[in-house]
């Protein structure tokens, strides 16, 4: 981080007020200082002259299982978190929630300890932790190990409440079948972002969970009850209830393009649909297979599966997801970028992320023709 005032000029700038042309983006000490007309750029600033393109906020990814060849489940330590963060920063996700897929209590505690250490040491890009399981539904387990799924006990709740007190952000995916509304309420009161996922719950059950404080649905359409004519299910609840937001894997594999379009158009305010990568170890790497809970995950193009064909996470970069929702839903570019930046940042209460505004973190992407040209993280340019 440098105290020198820096200026990015020569590209359009995506701001909360819209896309600005003929302006300069100013930042110093890792924070956005402002946006000014090119003619008003301070003479003391170090100017980066860009050749067109668009400046957008760094992506905020709330579901990152692995990256750079590493999986949090396989090695829940500080080195893995650094590897994951570096891999995702290179592909534009400058702020991530490392995500632990259902595992043993020992692995869970190690992942929690590693994330607390990463936040304490200021590892760039690590903004908290997402625990996806183990309190899920057996019938909607997806790629989670059924042998490790179990109801939430008091000791589990106590661990989560203690963890929430030590992390800036803790997100927990649970199935209402495996937790009580009182447990959801206790987590919410402790500041935990409770998300409903891997669940066969009814609309009414989801509605009660939302009233208890649940604020999100994990990977909309996947591993959850679908919307039917007489039972709206989790999907119907996610779209109809304004209290809930919903993560979406927009890779064209997990969710049909028409379903992506319909979900975005149908979502009730103030909740929103936001983009997640659900990235596995393959993200930012060339590997084509890896292990999860002792089971091999295979990559075929952008599809990741268990040996039996069950989808197992995704091989997706959020810039590709932005491109996809523009095409699938005919969204304006700013609305699509909001789904990968401002919306997830707001869900976790981080108004300093996901926007190019005064006081926000200087996490900046330079894109052109939907290609990522340069990344600045906390004001530092990646080489």
N, C-alpha and C positions, 0 to 999 in steps of 0.2 A: 504494500500500500504506500502511495506517495502523496505528499501534501501539495505537490505541484498541480496547478489548475490545468486540466486537459480539455481539449475541445475536439469533437468529431464533426467534421464538415463534409459536404459533398454528397450526402445521402438524405433521403426523406426520413422523417422521424415519427414513429408511432407513439403518440402521447395519449393520455386519458381523454383529451379534448378532440382527438382525431389525428390524421396524418398531416404533418407540417412539412412544407417545402421551403427551401431557401433559409433554413434555420441551422443553428449549431447546437449540439448537445454538450453541456459543460459538466465536468465532474472533478472531484478532488477528495482525497482521504477516503476513498471507497464509497462516496455518496454522490448522488446527482445534485449538482448545484443549480441547474436551471436549463432552460431552452431559450435561445435568443436569436434574433435575426443575424444572418451571416455578417452584415455590416456592423453589428454591435458586438462582435466577438472581442473580448478583452485582449489587448495587445500582449499581456503577460502570459497568456495561455499557450501551452504546447499544442499545436494543431495537427491532428491526423486528417489529411486530405484523402477522402474516400472517392471512389469512382462510381457514383450512383448507388443503386440498391436502397435498402430500407434498414433502419435501426429499430430493433424491437427489444422488449425486456427479455432477460434470460428466462428460460422455462422453469416452472415449478412442478415437479413430478412427485406425486404423493404415493406412488406404488412402484418401487424399484427393488426387485428381489436380488439382482446381481448386475454385474457388468465388468468389462475388462478381463473376462475369463474366470471371475470369482463369483461365488454365491455366499450370501450371508449365512445361510443354514449350514454350509459345509465348513466354514471357518469364521465363526462369529467373534472377530477380533478387530483391533484398530487397523491393522494392515489391510484387511479386507475392505473396511469402510473407506480408507484412503484410495484403494484401487478402484472401488465402485464410483466414488465421487469424481476422481480424475477422468474415468472413462465417460461418465455422463456429462461432465462439463465440456469435454471435447465435442460432444454431439449436441450441445446447446442447453442441457438441463443443469443450470448453475445452482439450483436448490433442490435437494431431494430428501424424501423420507425413505431411508433404507427399510426394506420390508422383510420381516421374518415370516416365512410360510410355516404352518403348523409343525411343531417339533416337540422335543422332550422338555420338561421343566428345566433341566440343566442347560440345554442349548438356549432356551429362552432367557435365562438369567445371564448367560454369557453375552448374548446379543444386547441385552439392556445395559450391562456394565460397559461394553465396548462403545455403545452409543453415548452414554454419559461421558466417558473419557474423551470421545471425539469432540463433543460439544464443549467440554471444559478446555480442551487444548485448542479449540478454534479451527478444527479441520474444515477447510473451505467446502461449502456446499452442503454439509450435513446439518439439517435444521431440526431433526428430531427422529422419531422412530414410528414405524407402522407395524403392529403385530396383527397378522392376518391368521387368526386362529390362536389356540386350538379349539375354541368354544364355538364349533360350527355344527352343521347338520350332516349326519352320515349320508342321507339320501342325496345331498347336493355337494358332495365332497370335492368333485372335480379331480384335480391332480394331488390333492392333499391326502396324506397317509391316514386311512381310516382307523388304523390301530392307535393313532395319537390323538384323535378327536375325542373330546370329553366335555361334560357340563362344567360350568364355572363354579368352583368351590370358594369358600370364604378366604382361604389362603391365596388363591389366584387373584381375587379382588383386592386383597391387601397389598399384594405385589404391584398391581397396576396403579393403585393409589399412591404408593410410595414412589414408583417410577415417574408418575406424572409430576410429582413435587420436585423432581430432579432434572426434568427435560423441558425445553421450551415448547415442544409439541409432542404429544403422544396420540396416535390414532390407533384404534382397535377395531378390527372387523369381527363381529360376532353374529351368530344366528339366534333369533329369539327363542328357538327351541332349546338352546343350551344356556340361556341366561334368563334372569327374571327382570321385570320392569324396575324393581327396586335396585338391582345391580346396575342397570343402565342409568338410573337416576343418580346413583352414587358416583359412577364414573363421570357423568356429565358435570356434576357439581364440583368435581376435582379438576375440571378443565380438559378432560379427555374427549377427543373427537370420536364419538361412537358411530360406527358404520355398520349397516346390515349387509351381510353377504353369506354366500354358501348356505342358503336357507330355502326351505320350502314353505315359508310362512304365508299366511293369508293376508289379504289387504287389511282386515280388521286388526290382526296381530301387529302388522307393521305400523298401523296408525297409532296403536297404543304405545309401541316402542318410540315413535316420534314424539308423542306427548310426554314420554318419560325423559326425552332429551336426545335421542338418536338424531343425527344431523346429515347422514350420508348413506348412500348405497354403493357397495363395492362392485366394480366392473359390471355395469348395467347390462342386463339380458343374460349374462353368463353365470351359471351355477346358482340359479334362483328360480322361483316359481314365475311362470310367464303370465301375461295378461290374457284372460279368457273372457268368454261372453257373460258368464255368471260370477266369475271370481277374478278380480283384477290382479291378484297376486302381488309379488314384490315389484314387478315392473310397473304395474298400474299404480301402486303406492308411490314409487319413485317419481313418476310423472305427475301425479295428481296432487301430492302433498307439498305445499310450498315450504314446509319445514325441512324437507330433504333435498340435498343435492345428490348428484350421481356421477361417479367416475365412468369413463367410457374408453374402451380400447378400439380406436378407430383405424384398424389395420385392414378392414375389408375381409378379414378371416373370422374374427370373433363375433362380429356383428354385421349383418347384411347392410349395404349402403342405404337401402330404403328404410330400414329400421333406424339407422343413424339419423337420417333426415326427419323421420316422424317423431323420434324422441326429442330432438332439439326443438322442433316446432311445437310439440305438445307440452313441454315442461312448464309447470306452474311456478310463478314467482313466489317468494324471492329466491327460492332455491335455483340451482343452475346445473347444467350438464358441463362437466369439465373433462379434459383429456388426461389420461394416464398411459404410460408405456407398458406397465406390468412386465418390465424388462427382466430378462434372466441373464445368466453369465455370458451369453453370446453378445450382448450389447457392447459396442465399441471394441469388438474382437473378431478374430477370424475362425474361432472354434466352431465345430458343427455338432458337438455332443458334450454332455456333462452329466454329473450325478446329482440327484436330489433325494435325500432320505434313502440312499443306497439304490435308487432306481435310475435307469439311464433315460435322459431326455435327448431326443434327436431333433436336429434342425433340417428342414427341407425348404429351402428358400427362406421365406419369412414365417414359416409355420413351425412351431415347437410342439412336440407330442411325446407322450409316453409310448412304450412299445405297442400298446393296444390301440393307439390312435387318439387317446384322450388329450385334448389341448392342455398344454402345460406352460402357462405364461406366454410371453410374446417376444418376438424380435422386431421391435418397433422404435423408431426415433420420433420424438414429438414433432419435429419439423415435417416429417412425412404425415403424421396424424393431422396436423394443421392443413396441409395440402389436401388430404383426403376429405376432411369435413367441408372445405370450400367446394370441392367437386360433388360430394354426396348430397349436401344440403343447400348448395348454392348460397353459401354464407358470404357476406362481405369479409374482406381480409382481416379487418380489425376485430370483428366478432369471433373469427376463428382463432386469432392469436390470443384473445381474451380467455378462451377456453383452456389455453396451455400456460397462462401467466396470471392474470389478475384473479380469475375465478378460484383456482386452487389456493392462491395466496390468501384470499379473503376467507376461505373456509377454515384455514388453520390460524386465522387471526394475525396474519403478517402483512400489514399495510405497507411495510418497507420493501416488500418483494413484488415482482410481477408487474411493475409499472415504471415508466420513465417519467418520474415526477420529483420535484424538489424534496430532498431528504431521503428518498428511496435508495436502496443499495445500488451501486453502479455495476449491476449485472446486465450486460448489454450484448446483443447479437447483431452482427451485420450480415444480412441475407440479401441475395439477389437471384431472381428467377428460381426462388424456393431452394437455393443452395446456401449452405452456411459458409461464410467467408472468414469470419473472425469472431472471437469470443473475448469479452472482458468480464472477469469475475472479481467483484469487490474493487473495481477500477484497474486491475492488473490484466494486461493483454496476454493471452495465451500464445506461446511461440508456435 
